[in-house]
Amino acid sequence: LLALAESACPYRIGAGLETLGREDFDGALPMGITAHPKIDPVTGEMVLFCYGLEAPYLTWSVIGRDGALTRGPTPVDGVDEPMMIHDMALTERYAVIVLAPAFFDFAEAMAGGSFLAWRPERGTRVVLVPRDGGPPRWAADEAFWLWHTVNAYDDGPGPDAPVVLDYVQWSRLTVGGEPEPGAAPARGGLVRARIDPVAGTMARTTLDDARVEFPRIDDRRIGRRHRYAALATETGRRDLLPGEYDAVRFHDTETGTARVWDAGDLSVGEPVFAPVPGRDSEEHGYWLTFATDRTDGSAWFLVVPAQDPASGPVARARIPVRVPLGLHGCWLPTGGG
């Protein structure tokens, strides 16, 4: 088990969540990894990236199913200045990394300003890094920001097939320096990008314009076509703090429809899918999330049925210590099946 942070070495933790020590994979990854590597459910490989403040500014690596490093830090050609990159996606063929125009600005920071500079005139680029080690392929579009991807997959056979990327899109960076005076609030929604690796272009389509974050799918679908995505969302019925959510939205990419569970007095975090053992369907399982009751500060663990998620939890457990709702997690089944 690894506890991950933003471009730093992870920490190994035990089954009881005890800290076991810093993990640099026998010195092979001294700069660490980011908080969002992706594990291929078929090969068992963990593909990861790391950005840095010095060259090489972006590298990628692969850890095998057995936990041994199979590809050391490999620079991504075409990245020649320090940028913040929070998440990635994975297909059978590519590691998909979005480079939005969020640049580290040392001069501004030394002058008392923000360490991060949003430069929308630079646009947003997407790099498709072939997992077989081939040269990266690039696409570009107008500027947008993303914190989290939903999933990606190759839309056809062969290296020239388009790549489909689902993600939560924001109109600008939502952390760091203050927006320009009079700037509109950052807009967010669920978006699908179709990336052409030959033409170097991407076409974006809004799947759901609700304000959402913390998207997750059934992890067994990572890198392959998925149908359902669960996301934290706002109902608009309550006064919430920035980054606070009072509902879970379940989007069906086949029908383009969504079902919503209104959490009422609860603020909810990221949903995670736990499948029913022995069943491959995305509908046979449960969505798990932490929640905080805004009336008394109590913390809860919720279990929502995937077949009827709008009906709300079928079980809830009181958590003795509040779990931060911005925390990511994963479902790890026991060995007993």
One Martini backbone bead per residue (centre of mass of N, CA, C, O) as a GRO file, in nm:
protein
  337
    1LEU     BB    1   0.096   0.036   0.022
    2LEU     BB    2   0.034   0.376  -0.091
    3ALA     BB    3   0.126   0.704  -0.005
    4LEU     BB    4   0.043   0.997  -0.179
    5ALA     BB    5   0.182   1.276  -0.363
    6GLU     BB    6   0.313   1.574  -0.494
    7SER     BB    7   0.589   1.498  -0.619
    8ALA     BB    8   0.680   1.234  -0.435
    9CYS     BB    9   0.759   1.019  -0.212
   10PRO     BB   10   0.627   0.754  -0.100
   11TYR     BB   11   0.442   0.564   0.145
   12ARG     BB   12   0.442   0.294   0.331
   13ILE     BB   13   0.167   0.083   0.429
   14GLY     BB   14  -0.026  -0.093   0.627
   15ALA     BB   15  -0.315  -0.262   0.706
   16GLY     BB   16  -0.330  -0.047   0.967
   17LEU     BB   17  -0.192   0.230   0.856
   18GLU     BB   18   0.099   0.203   0.902
   19THR     BB   19   0.413   0.327   0.898
   20LEU     BB   20   0.704   0.197   0.709
   21GLY     BB   21   0.808   0.400   0.475
   22ARG     BB   22   1.002   0.511   0.240
   23GLU     BB   23   0.959   0.509  -0.130
   24ASP     BB   24   1.222   0.448  -0.404
   25PHE     BB   25   1.292   0.182  -0.535
   26ASP     BB   26   1.599   0.143  -0.468
   27GLY     BB   27   1.661   0.444  -0.601
   28ALA     BB   28   1.501   0.467  -0.888
   29LEU     BB   29   1.289   0.700  -0.742
   30PRO     BB   30   1.398   0.981  -0.599
   31MET     BB   31   1.156   1.192  -0.696
   32GLY     BB   32   0.919   1.016  -0.744
   33ILE     BB   33   0.563   1.065  -0.753
   34THR     BB   34   0.250   1.095  -0.812
   35ALA     BB   35  -0.094   1.076  -0.707
   36HIS     BB   36  -0.171   0.949  -1.028
   37PRO     BB   37  -0.149   0.665  -1.096
   38LYS     BB   38  -0.179   0.370  -1.315
   39ILE     BB   39  -0.355   0.058  -1.333
   40ASP     BB   40  -0.342  -0.222  -1.517
   41PRO     BB   41  -0.579  -0.478  -1.508
   42VAL     BB   42  -0.422  -0.680  -1.702
   43THR     BB   43  -0.098  -0.646  -1.640
   44GLY     BB   44  -0.035  -0.477  -1.353
   45GLU     BB   45   0.071  -0.214  -1.428
   46MET     BB   46   0.242   0.085  -1.321
   47VAL     BB   47   0.179   0.404  -1.436
   48LEU     BB   48   0.397   0.695  -1.428
   49PHE     BB   49   0.464   1.031  -1.305
   50CYS     BB   50   0.695   1.328  -1.310
   51TYR     BB   51   0.746   1.646  -1.192
   52GLY     BB   52   0.976   1.933  -1.229
   53LEU     BB   53   1.194   2.216  -1.165
   54GLU     BB   54   1.391   2.041  -1.330
   55ALA     BB   55   1.572   1.893  -1.541
   56PRO     BB   56   1.353   1.690  -1.614
   57TYR     BB   57   1.013   1.795  -1.620
   58LEU     BB   58   0.927   1.505  -1.753
   59THR     BB   59   0.836   1.177  -1.639
   60TRP     BB   60   0.836   0.816  -1.691
   61SER     BB   61   0.704   0.502  -1.554
   62VAL     BB   62   0.742   0.143  -1.456
   63ILE     BB   63   0.557  -0.101  -1.266
   64GLY     BB   64   0.526  -0.408  -1.187
   65ARG     BB   65   0.335  -0.652  -1.049
   66ASP     BB   66   0.587  -0.713  -0.835
   67GLY     BB   67   0.718  -0.403  -0.779
   68ALA     BB   68   0.914  -0.370  -1.010
   69LEU     BB   69   1.120  -0.195  -1.203
   70THR     BB   70   1.093  -0.158  -1.574
   71ARG     BB   71   1.095   0.169  -1.588
   72GLY     BB   72   1.263   0.432  -1.580
   73PRO     BB   73   1.316   0.750  -1.591
   74THR     BB   74   1.152   0.914  -1.870
   75PRO     BB   75   1.176   1.149  -2.081
   76VAL     BB   76   0.971   1.405  -2.220
   77ASP     BB   77   0.958   1.522  -2.516
   78GLY     BB   78   0.871   1.883  -2.514
   79VAL     BB   79   0.964   1.962  -2.211
   80ASP     BB   80   1.108   2.301  -2.115
   81GLU     BB   81   0.928   2.350  -1.847
   82PRO     BB   82   0.776   2.416  -1.554
   83MET     BB   83   0.493   2.210  -1.454
   84MET     BB   84   0.163   2.144  -1.363
   85ILE     BB   85   0.066   1.792  -1.295
   86HIS     BB   86  -0.182   1.583  -1.156
   87ASP     BB   87  -0.280   1.389  -1.396
   88MET     BB   88  -0.379   1.079  -1.561
   89ALA     BB   89  -0.390   0.838  -1.827
   90LEU     BB   90  -0.498   0.512  -1.969
   91THR     BB   91  -0.402   0.285  -2.217
   92GLU     BB   92  -0.299   0.022  -2.397
   93ARG     BB   93  -0.082   0.232  -2.549
   94TYR     BB   94  -0.107   0.486  -2.342
   95ALA     BB   95   0.007   0.774  -2.194
   96VAL     BB   96  -0.200   1.039  -2.060
   97ILE     BB   97  -0.099   1.389  -2.078
   98VAL     BB   98  -0.188   1.701  -1.936
   99LEU     BB   99  -0.081   2.039  -2.046
  100ALA     BB  100  -0.139   2.296  -1.879
  101PRO     BB  101  -0.092   2.659  -1.833
  102ALA     BB  102   0.091   2.578  -1.554
  103PHE     BB  103   0.344   2.775  -1.421
  104PHE     BB  104   0.647   2.809  -1.281
  105ASP     BB  105   0.728   3.122  -1.092
  106PHE     BB  106   1.003   3.243  -0.944
  107ALA     BB  107   0.998   3.552  -0.968
  108GLU     BB  108   0.716   3.597  -0.850
  109ALA     BB  109   0.767   3.458  -0.578
  110MET     BB  110   1.008   3.647  -0.487
  111ALA     BB  111   0.796   3.905  -0.509
  112GLY     BB  112   0.518   3.775  -0.360
  113GLY     BB  113   0.379   3.584  -0.539
  114SER     BB  114   0.295   3.339  -0.736
  115PHE     BB  115   0.412   3.017  -0.820
  116LEU     BB  116   0.163   3.022  -1.012
  117ALA     BB  117   0.098   3.043  -1.369
  118TRP     BB  118  -0.161   3.160  -1.579
  119ARG     BB  119  -0.134   3.086  -1.951
  120PRO     BB  120  -0.369   3.078  -2.194
  121GLU     BB  121  -0.203   3.158  -2.456
  122ARG     BB  122  -0.060   2.860  -2.462
  123GLY     BB  123  -0.241   2.649  -2.400
  124THR     BB  124  -0.326   2.300  -2.448
  125ARG     BB  125  -0.162   1.989  -2.396
  126VAL     BB  126  -0.122   1.654  -2.537
  127VAL     BB  127   0.038   1.349  -2.437
  128LEU     BB  128   0.136   1.053  -2.611
  129VAL     BB  129   0.277   0.775  -2.446
  130PRO     BB  130   0.428   0.510  -2.541
  131ARG     BB  131   0.456   0.200  -2.380
  132ASP     BB  132   0.695   0.097  -2.592
  133GLY     BB  133   0.889   0.374  -2.629
  134GLY     BB  134   0.805   0.570  -2.819
  135PRO     BB  135   0.731   0.849  -2.957
  136PRO     BB  136   0.570   1.118  -2.891
  137ARG     BB  137   0.232   1.250  -2.905
  138TRP     BB  138   0.067   1.549  -3.017
  139ALA     BB  139  -0.172   1.787  -2.880
  140ALA     BB  140  -0.395   2.079  -2.937
  141ASP     BB  141  -0.550   2.363  -2.756
  142GLU     BB  142  -0.729   2.537  -2.582
  143ALA     BB  143  -0.754   2.649  -2.276
  144PHE     BB  144  -0.732   2.422  -1.994
  145TRP     BB  145  -0.831   2.257  -1.689
  146LEU     BB  146  -0.710   1.976  -1.481
  147TRP     BB  147  -0.727   1.744  -1.217
  148HIS     BB  148  -0.923   1.501  -1.338
  149THR     BB  149  -0.959   1.196  -1.456
  150VAL     BB  150  -1.147   0.922  -1.569
  151ASN     BB  151  -1.067   0.814  -1.874
  152ALA     BB  152  -0.916   0.590  -2.124
  153TYR     BB  153  -0.909   0.505  -2.490
  154ASP     BB  154  -0.885   0.312  -2.768
  155ASP     BB  155  -1.045   0.383  -3.097
  156GLY     BB  156  -0.880   0.133  -3.204
  157PRO     BB  157  -0.661   0.005  -3.409
  158GLY     BB  158  -0.362   0.106  -3.388
  159PRO     BB  159  -0.150   0.391  -3.359
  160ASP     BB  160  -0.373   0.592  -3.524
  161ALA     BB  161  -0.579   0.585  -3.325
  162PRO     BB  162  -0.791   0.722  -3.141
  163VAL     BB  163  -0.835   0.907  -2.835
  164VAL     BB  164  -1.022   0.872  -2.537
  165LEU     BB  165  -1.107   1.146  -2.305
  166ASP     BB  166  -1.209   1.164  -1.974
  167TYR     BB  167  -1.304   1.470  -1.787
  168VAL     BB  168  -1.251   1.743  -1.570
  169GLN     BB  169  -1.336   2.067  -1.657
  170TRP     BB  170  -1.163   2.384  -1.658
  171SER     BB  171  -1.126   2.720  -1.749
  172ARG     BB  172  -0.923   2.730  -1.499
  173LEU     BB  173  -0.724   2.778  -1.258
  174THR     BB  174  -0.805   2.682  -0.894
  175VAL     BB  175  -0.510   2.785  -0.806
  176GLY     BB  176  -0.340   3.039  -0.647
  177GLY     BB  177  -0.381   3.299  -0.798
  178GLU     BB  178  -0.563   3.554  -0.866
  179PRO     BB  179  -0.788   3.658  -1.056
  180GLU     BB  180  -0.888   3.864  -1.263
  181PRO     BB  181  -1.050   4.139  -1.275
  182GLY     BB  182  -1.377   4.028  -1.360
  183ALA     BB  183  -1.361   3.738  -1.358
  184ALA     BB  184  -1.494   3.454  -1.411
  185PRO     BB  185  -1.588   3.183  -1.293
  186ALA     BB  186  -1.506   2.876  -1.276
  187ARG     BB  187  -1.565   2.617  -1.501
  188GLY     BB  188  -1.741   2.296  -1.487
  189GLY     BB  189  -1.709   1.958  -1.637
  190LEU     BB  190  -1.796   1.690  -1.838
  191VAL     BB  191  -1.547   1.564  -2.067
  192ARG     BB  192  -1.477   1.485  -2.417
  193ALA     BB  193  -1.183   1.370  -2.583
  194ARG     BB  194  -1.066   1.361  -2.925
  195ILE     BB  195  -0.762   1.218  -3.026
  196ASP     BB  196  -0.532   1.296  -3.290
  197PRO     BB  197  -0.216   1.163  -3.356
  198VAL     BB  198  -0.175   1.275  -3.650
  199ALA     BB  199  -0.293   1.581  -3.644
  200GLY     BB  200  -0.286   1.710  -3.345
  201THR     BB  201  -0.585   1.685  -3.235
  202MET     BB  202  -0.889   1.809  -3.056
  203ALA     BB  203  -1.220   1.705  -2.956
  204ARG     BB  204  -1.473   1.867  -2.763
  205THR     BB  205  -1.724   1.731  -2.528
  206THR     BB  206  -2.006   1.779  -2.346
  207LEU     BB  207  -2.163   1.559  -2.116
  208ASP     BB  208  -2.165   1.748  -1.840
  209ASP     BB  209  -2.252   2.068  -1.678
  210ALA     BB  210  -2.198   1.996  -1.408
  211ARG     BB  211  -2.069   2.044  -1.095
  212VAL     BB  212  -1.761   1.866  -1.069
  213GLU     BB  213  -1.575   1.592  -0.897
  214PHE     BB  214  -1.408   1.317  -0.832
  215PRO     BB  215  -1.364   1.093  -1.047
  216ARG     BB  216  -1.502   0.754  -1.110
  217ILE     BB  217  -1.444   0.414  -1.175
  218ASP     BB  218  -1.416   0.106  -1.262
  219ASP     BB  219  -1.095  -0.013  -1.237
  220ARG     BB  220  -1.138  -0.253  -1.452
  221ARG     BB  221  -1.160  -0.010  -1.695
  222ILE     BB  222  -0.888   0.077  -1.726
  223GLY     BB  223  -0.819   0.158  -2.068
  224ARG     BB  224  -1.123   0.111  -2.117
  225ARG     BB  225  -1.432   0.089  -2.173
  226HIS     BB  226  -1.689   0.285  -2.028
  227ARG     BB  227  -1.998   0.382  -1.864
  228TYR     BB  228  -1.942   0.469  -1.565
  229ALA     BB  229  -1.963   0.769  -1.354
  230ALA     BB  230  -1.848   0.907  -1.048
  231LEU     BB  231  -1.948   1.220  -0.875
  232ALA     BB  232  -1.902   1.501  -0.726
  233THR     BB  233  -2.166   1.739  -0.624
  234GLU     BB  234  -2.405   2.001  -0.680
  235THR     BB  235  -2.737   2.122  -0.613
  236GLY     BB  236  -2.794   2.439  -0.511
  237ARG     BB  237  -2.945   2.423  -0.206
  238ARG     BB  238  -2.665   2.513  -0.074
  239ASP     BB  239  -2.428   2.644   0.137
  240LEU     BB  240  -2.095   2.622   0.025
  241LEU     BB  241  -1.786   2.552   0.013
  242PRO     BB  242  -1.516   2.547  -0.149
  243GLY     BB  243  -1.511   2.211  -0.257
  244GLU     BB  244  -1.802   2.141  -0.182
  245TYR     BB  245  -2.030   1.850  -0.147
  246ASP     BB  246  -2.399   1.722  -0.167
  247ALA     BB  247  -2.338   1.497  -0.397
  248VAL     BB  248  -2.400   1.222  -0.628
  249ARG     BB  249  -2.295   1.152  -0.963
  250PHE     BB  250  -2.435   0.935  -1.224
  251HIS     BB  251  -2.286   0.862  -1.528
  252ASP     BB  252  -2.408   0.778  -1.859
  253THR     BB  253  -2.241   0.733  -2.161
  254GLU     BB  254  -2.466   0.595  -2.337
  255THR     BB  255  -2.724   0.799  -2.262
  256GLY     BB  256  -2.649   1.085  -2.114
  257THR     BB  257  -2.723   1.029  -1.819
  258ALA     BB  258  -2.835   1.112  -1.475
  259ARG     BB  259  -2.783   1.030  -1.133
  260VAL     BB  260  -2.894   1.147  -0.802
  261TRP     BB  261  -2.756   1.190  -0.473
  262ASP     BB  262  -2.885   1.345  -0.200
  263ALA     BB  263  -2.712   1.421   0.111
  264GLY     BB  264  -2.788   1.681   0.246
  265ASP     BB  265  -2.610   1.723   0.545
  266LEU     BB  266  -2.395   1.602   0.362
  267SER     BB  267  -2.057   1.579   0.290
  268VAL     BB  268  -1.880   1.468   0.006
  269GLY     BB  269  -1.669   1.254  -0.158
  270GLU     BB  270  -1.507   1.022  -0.310
  271PRO     BB  271  -1.589   0.774  -0.521
  272VAL     BB  272  -1.583   0.407  -0.490
  273PHE     BB  273  -1.543   0.094  -0.640
  274ALA     BB  274  -1.715  -0.220  -0.540
  275PRO     BB  275  -1.722  -0.528  -0.632
  276VAL     BB  276  -1.871  -0.815  -0.695
  277PRO     BB  277  -1.776  -1.112  -0.655
  278GLY     BB  278  -1.757  -1.253  -0.984
  279ARG     BB  279  -1.837  -0.973  -1.114
  280ASP     BB  280  -1.816  -0.761  -1.418
  281SER     BB  281  -2.015  -0.556  -1.364
  282GLU     BB  282  -2.085  -0.211  -1.308
  283GLU     BB  283  -2.368  -0.288  -1.142
  284HIS     BB  284  -2.204  -0.499  -0.955
  285GLY     BB  285  -2.209  -0.303  -0.673
  286TYR     BB  286  -2.031  -0.033  -0.496
  287TRP     BB  287  -2.042   0.290  -0.361
  288LEU     BB  288  -1.783   0.464  -0.195
  289THR     BB  289  -1.793   0.702   0.089
  290PHE     BB  290  -1.725   0.991   0.242
  291ALA     BB  291  -1.864   1.183   0.528
  292THR     BB  292  -1.997   1.504   0.649
  293ASP     BB  293  -2.167   1.647   0.905
  294ARG     BB  294  -2.272   1.981   0.923
  295THR     BB  295  -2.417   1.979   1.215
  296ASP     BB  296  -2.165   1.795   1.391
  297GLY     BB  297  -1.897   1.663   1.234
  298SER     BB  298  -1.951   1.391   1.153
  299ALA     BB  299  -1.833   1.070   1.039
  300TRP     BB  300  -1.870   0.875   0.725
  301PHE     BB  301  -1.951   0.554   0.579
  302LEU     BB  302  -2.063   0.476   0.249
  303VAL     BB  303  -2.317   0.255   0.084
  304VAL     BB  304  -2.383   0.234  -0.267
  305PRO     BB  305  -2.583   0.117  -0.507
  306ALA     BB  306  -2.528   0.064  -0.848
  307GLN     BB  307  -2.827  -0.007  -0.947
  308ASP     BB  308  -2.937   0.237  -0.720
  309PRO     BB  309  -2.795   0.528  -0.641
  310ALA     BB  310  -3.038   0.733  -0.580
  311SER     BB  311  -3.128   0.580  -0.304
  312GLY     BB  312  -2.877   0.536  -0.151
  313PRO     BB  313  -2.780   0.408   0.129
  314VAL     BB  314  -2.744   0.070   0.277
  315ALA     BB  315  -2.490   0.183   0.439
  316ARG     BB  316  -2.342   0.292   0.763
  317ALA     BB  317  -2.040   0.432   0.918
  318ARG     BB  318  -1.883   0.533   1.190
  319ILE     BB  319  -1.624   0.773   1.222
  320PRO     BB  320  -1.397   0.878   1.464
  321VAL     BB  321  -1.246   1.026   1.221
  322ARG     BB  322  -1.203   1.269   1.016
  323VAL     BB  323  -1.217   1.266   0.665
  324PRO     BB  324  -1.093   1.412   0.413
  325LEU     BB  325  -1.272   1.500   0.115
  326GLY     BB  326  -0.993   1.521  -0.070
  327LEU     BB  327  -0.948   1.226  -0.049
  328HIS     BB  328  -0.803   0.953  -0.180
  329GLY     BB  329  -0.889   0.616  -0.305
  330CYS     BB  330  -0.929   0.254  -0.251
  331TRP     BB  331  -1.021  -0.076  -0.338
  332LEU     BB  332  -0.940  -0.362  -0.118
  333PRO     BB  333  -0.958  -0.675  -0.130
  334THR     BB  334  -0.964  -0.962   0.001
  335GLY     BB  335  -0.842  -1.296  -0.025
  336GLY     BB  336  -1.142  -1.442   0.019
  337GLY     BB  337  -1.353  -1.318  -0.217
   0.00000   0.00000   0.00000
